[in-house]
Amino acid sequence: MSARRVATLALLAFACERYVPVGYADALVSDADLGEQKGSPPGAPGGAGGAPDSGGAGEALGGAAGEPWTGWSADQETGDFTQWLSDLRGRRFAQASGTVEITEELARSGTHAIEATISATDGELHQAVMGRDLELAEGRYGAWYFLPVAPQTLAAVIMKLSNGGDVDRYDIDLVAVDGEVPRLRLYEHESHDFTSAPAVTSFPIGQWVHVEALYRSTPSADGRVIVLQDGNPVLDSGARPTAKDAQVVFFCGISSHDVDPAPFRVFIDDVSIAPASLP
């Protein structure tokens, strides 16, 4: 194994440990404040400093007049982050070189998408993510990703599932070393390790790719995370306790200490969360 491969994988493990925007009050913004939030690596309990807590984070969801909640989605066609932030359950977070914006350069459906960009070349943590807070025992979390160029080196978190305001649980990572094709990998914070080898299926460049996580958030032994790529299961945590309760913070975007080329852009569109039944 090359020295660069070892260093890159070590940086990925470090990034997984420190990528914790959950509970960081400056990451919570309202519909009236769509400006970028900059700061030190988050992880403080919710409401500590910065902008006020959203108040809606982690609330149980329901439809009108007590109807069952059927899901949430964002296609960015409002041209801003209203779909994410207007109900005060959304988060927008950028750190160091990170920027997260709405763009018309590329979209999967319609004319707008999210453009998340970082230039992580200094070994520090760079982040550009959007997030949602909710209470959902079993759910399907999905987003479409487009990588316009192939990474030479990439060790990045592109999706995260956390437990409430301050407890990281699982990262879905995208890993490429020494010019190899990128692949998804699942990291568990409880064990401080990856749950398995990288996905056998490579991650395509220059086309939209659907990444989904089927997640049962529970302290019981039947918890589970299944990662799908374009509808096909590629990673599976197996049965295990996954969280202390059904509180979930979902993030998508990009977070890393090391990207090449830099800046590195990821386009994201048609993000969705829905109830689901796991096997």
C-alpha positions as CSV (number, residue, x, y, z in Angstrom):
1,M,0.0,0.0,0.0
2,S,1.4,3.4,-1.0
3,A,2.3,6.1,1.5
4,R,-0.3,8.4,-0.1
5,R,-3.0,5.7,0.2
6,V,-2.3,5.2,3.9
7,A,-2.3,9.0,4.5
8,T,-5.5,9.5,2.6
9,L,-7.4,6.7,4.4
10,A,-6.1,8.1,7.7
11,L,-7.4,11.5,6.8
12,L,-10.8,10.0,5.9
13,A,-11.1,8.4,9.3
14,F,-10.1,11.7,10.9
15,A,-12.7,13.5,8.8
16,C,-15.4,11.0,9.8
17,E,-14.6,11.7,13.5
18,R,-14.7,15.5,13.2
19,Y,-17.5,16.0,10.7
20,V,-20.2,16.9,13.2
21,P,-22.4,19.9,12.3
22,V,-25.3,18.5,14.3
23,G,-26.2,20.6,17.3
24,Y,-24.0,23.5,16.2
25,A,-26.3,26.5,16.6
26,D,-24.5,28.6,13.9
27,A,-25.5,25.9,11.4
28,L,-29.2,26.5,12.0
29,V,-30.6,29.3,9.8
30,S,-34.1,30.5,9.1
31,D,-35.7,31.3,5.7
32,A,-34.9,34.9,6.4
33,D,-31.2,34.3,6.7
34,L,-29.7,32.3,3.8
35,G,-26.2,33.6,4.3
36,E,-23.3,31.2,4.7
37,Q,-22.4,30.1,8.2
38,K,-18.7,29.9,8.9
39,G,-17.1,28.7,12.0
40,S,-14.9,26.2,13.8
41,P,-15.7,22.5,13.6
42,P,-19.2,22.2,15.1
43,G,-20.3,19.7,17.7
44,A,-21.3,21.8,20.7
45,P,-24.8,21.0,22.1
46,G,-27.7,22.7,20.4
47,G,-28.3,26.3,21.4
48,A,-24.7,27.0,22.5
49,G,-23.7,30.4,21.1
50,G,-24.3,31.8,17.6
51,A,-27.7,31.9,16.0
52,P,-30.7,30.8,18.1
53,D,-31.8,27.2,17.9
54,S,-34.4,26.5,15.3
55,G,-37.0,25.2,17.8
56,G,-38.3,22.7,15.3
57,A,-35.3,20.3,15.3
58,G,-36.2,16.8,16.1
59,E,-39.9,17.3,16.4
60,A,-42.2,14.4,15.4
61,L,-43.6,14.9,11.9
62,G,-47.2,14.6,10.8
63,G,-49.4,15.6,8.0
64,A,-52.3,18.1,8.1
65,A,-54.9,17.5,10.7
66,G,-53.1,14.5,12.2
67,E,-52.6,12.7,8.9
68,P,-49.6,10.4,8.7
69,W,-46.4,12.1,7.5
70,T,-45.6,11.0,3.9
71,G,-42.2,12.6,3.4
72,W,-40.2,15.7,2.5
73,S,-38.4,16.7,-0.7
74,A,-36.4,19.5,-2.2
75,D,-35.9,20.0,-6.0
76,Q,-34.4,23.5,-5.6
77,E,-36.8,25.0,-8.1
78,T,-37.6,27.9,-5.9
79,G,-34.2,29.2,-6.7
80,D,-33.2,29.4,-3.1
81,F,-33.1,27.2,0.1
82,T,-36.7,27.8,1.1
83,Q,-37.6,24.1,0.7
84,W,-34.9,23.3,3.3
85,L,-35.2,26.2,5.7
86,S,-38.7,27.6,5.8
87,D,-40.1,25.2,8.4
88,L,-37.1,25.8,10.7
89,R,-36.1,22.1,10.5
90,G,-33.3,22.8,8.0
91,R,-29.6,23.5,8.2
92,R,-27.1,25.1,5.9
93,F,-23.4,24.9,6.9
94,A,-20.2,25.9,5.3
95,Q,-16.7,25.8,6.9
96,A,-13.3,26.9,5.8
97,S,-13.3,27.1,2.0
98,G,-16.7,25.4,1.8
99,T,-19.6,27.1,-0.1
100,V,-23.1,25.7,-0.7
101,E,-25.2,27.6,-3.2
102,I,-28.1,27.2,-5.6
103,T,-27.0,27.0,-9.2
104,E,-28.5,26.9,-12.7
105,E,-25.3,25.5,-14.2
106,L,-26.5,21.9,-13.9
107,A,-29.7,20.2,-12.7
108,R,-31.2,16.7,-12.7
109,S,-34.8,17.9,-12.9
110,G,-35.9,21.4,-13.7
111,T,-33.3,24.2,-13.9
112,H,-31.8,24.4,-10.3
113,A,-29.6,22.3,-8.1
114,I,-27.2,22.6,-5.1
115,E,-23.5,23.2,-5.8
116,A,-21.3,22.2,-2.9
117,T,-17.6,23.2,-3.2
118,I,-14.5,22.8,-1.1
119,S,-10.8,23.3,-1.6
120,A,-9.3,21.0,1.1
121,T,-5.6,21.0,0.6
122,D,-4.3,22.1,4.0
123,G,-5.2,19.1,6.1
124,E,-8.0,21.1,7.8
125,L,-11.7,20.3,7.8
126,H,-13.6,21.9,4.9
127,Q,-17.4,21.5,4.7
128,A,-20.4,22.4,2.5
129,V,-23.6,20.7,3.6
130,M,-27.4,21.0,3.8
131,G,-29.3,19.2,6.6
132,R,-32.7,18.3,8.0
133,D,-33.8,17.5,11.5
134,L,-36.6,15.1,12.2
135,E,-37.9,12.2,14.2
136,L,-38.3,9.0,12.2
137,A,-37.7,5.5,13.4
138,E,-37.4,4.0,9.9
139,G,-36.7,6.1,6.8
140,R,-35.4,6.3,3.3
141,Y,-32.9,9.2,2.8
142,G,-31.9,10.0,-0.7
143,A,-30.1,12.5,-2.9
144,W,-28.8,12.6,-6.5
145,Y,-25.1,13.5,-6.9
146,F,-23.1,14.6,-10.0
147,L,-19.3,14.7,-10.0
148,P,-18.2,16.7,-13.1
149,V,-14.6,15.5,-12.9
150,A,-12.9,12.4,-11.6
151,P,-11.0,12.9,-8.4
152,Q,-7.3,11.9,-8.2
153,T,-7.6,11.8,-4.4
154,L,-10.8,12.1,-2.5
155,A,-11.7,11.1,1.1
156,A,-15.0,12.8,1.7
157,V,-18.3,12.4,3.6
158,I,-21.2,13.0,1.2
159,M,-24.1,11.9,3.4
160,K,-24.5,11.7,7.2
161,L,-27.1,10.3,9.6
162,S,-26.8,11.5,13.2
163,N,-28.9,11.0,16.3
164,G,-30.4,14.3,17.4
165,G,-28.4,17.3,18.2
166,D,-24.9,16.2,19.1
167,V,-24.4,12.5,18.4
168,D,-22.9,11.4,15.1
169,R,-23.9,7.9,14.0
170,Y,-23.1,7.0,10.3
171,D,-21.3,8.6,7.4
172,I,-21.6,7.6,3.8
173,D,-18.2,8.3,2.3
174,L,-16.8,8.6,-1.2
175,V,-13.3,7.3,-1.4
176,A,-10.7,7.5,-4.3
177,V,-7.0,7.0,-3.8
178,D,-4.1,7.3,-6.3
179,G,-6.5,8.0,-9.2
180,E,-8.6,4.9,-8.6
181,V,-12.3,5.1,-9.4
182,P,-14.3,6.4,-6.4
183,R,-16.5,4.1,-4.3
184,L,-18.9,4.5,-1.5
185,R,-18.1,3.3,2.0
186,L,-20.0,3.3,5.3
187,Y,-18.4,4.6,8.5
188,E,-19.8,4.0,12.0
189,H,-18.9,6.5,14.7
190,E,-19.8,4.1,17.6
191,S,-17.1,1.7,16.6
192,H,-14.8,4.3,15.0
193,D,-14.5,2.2,12.0
194,F,-15.9,1.3,8.6
195,T,-18.6,-1.3,8.6
196,S,-17.2,-3.1,5.6
197,A,-14.9,-2.8,2.6
198,P,-15.8,-0.2,-0.1
199,A,-18.7,-0.9,-2.4
200,V,-17.8,-3.2,-5.3
201,T,-19.7,-0.9,-7.7
202,S,-17.7,2.2,-8.7
203,F,-19.2,5.7,-8.5
204,P,-19.7,7.0,-12.1
205,I,-18.3,10.4,-13.1
206,G,-20.2,12.8,-15.3
207,Q,-23.6,11.5,-14.7
208,W,-26.3,11.7,-12.0
209,V,-26.0,9.0,-9.3
210,H,-28.8,8.2,-6.8
211,V,-27.5,7.6,-3.3
212,E,-30.0,6.4,-0.7
213,A,-29.8,5.2,2.9
214,L,-32.4,2.9,4.4
215,Y,-32.0,3.6,8.1
216,R,-33.6,2.2,11.2
217,S,-32.8,4.5,14.1
218,T,-33.1,2.5,17.3
219,P,-31.2,1.3,20.4
220,S,-32.6,-2.2,19.7
221,A,-30.5,-4.9,18.1
222,D,-32.5,-4.8,14.9
223,G,-31.2,-1.4,13.8
224,R,-29.7,-1.2,10.4
225,V,-28.2,0.9,7.6
226,I,-28.5,-0.2,4.0
227,V,-26.8,2.0,1.3
228,L,-28.2,1.9,-2.2
229,Q,-26.5,3.3,-5.4
230,D,-29.0,3.8,-8.3
231,G,-31.5,1.5,-6.5
232,N,-29.0,-1.4,-5.9
233,P,-27.8,-2.3,-2.4
234,V,-24.0,-1.7,-2.2
235,L,-23.3,-1.5,1.6
236,D,-25.0,-2.9,4.7
237,S,-24.2,-2.4,8.3
238,G,-26.1,-5.6,9.3
239,A,-28.4,-5.8,12.4
240,R,-27.1,-3.7,15.3
241,P,-28.2,-0.9,17.7
242,T,-27.9,2.3,15.6
243,A,-29.0,5.2,17.9
244,K,-30.5,5.9,21.3
245,D,-33.9,6.9,19.8
246,A,-35.6,8.0,16.6
247,Q,-34.1,11.5,16.5
248,V,-32.3,11.9,13.2
249,V,-30.3,14.7,11.6
250,F,-29.7,14.1,7.9
251,F,-27.0,15.8,5.9
252,C,-25.9,15.8,2.3
253,G,-23.0,17.7,0.7
254,I,-19.3,17.3,1.0
255,S,-16.8,17.3,3.9
256,S,-13.1,16.5,3.7
257,H,-9.5,17.3,4.7
258,D,-8.1,16.3,1.3
259,V,-9.3,16.7,-2.2
260,D,-7.5,16.7,-5.6
261,P,-8.3,18.5,-7.8
262,A,-9.1,21.5,-5.7
263,P,-11.5,23.2,-5.7
264,F,-13.7,20.1,-6.0
265,R,-17.4,20.6,-6.9
266,V,-20.4,18.3,-6.3
267,F,-23.8,19.0,-7.6
268,I,-26.8,17.7,-5.6
269,D,-30.5,17.6,-6.6
270,D,-33.8,16.0,-5.8
271,V,-33.2,15.3,-2.2
272,S,-35.9,13.3,-0.3
273,I,-36.8,11.8,3.0
274,A,-39.7,9.3,3.4
275,P,-40.9,6.7,5.8
276,A,-39.7,3.2,4.9
277,S,-39.8,-0.4,6.2
278,L,-36.4,-2.1,6.4
279,P,-35.9,-5.8,6.1
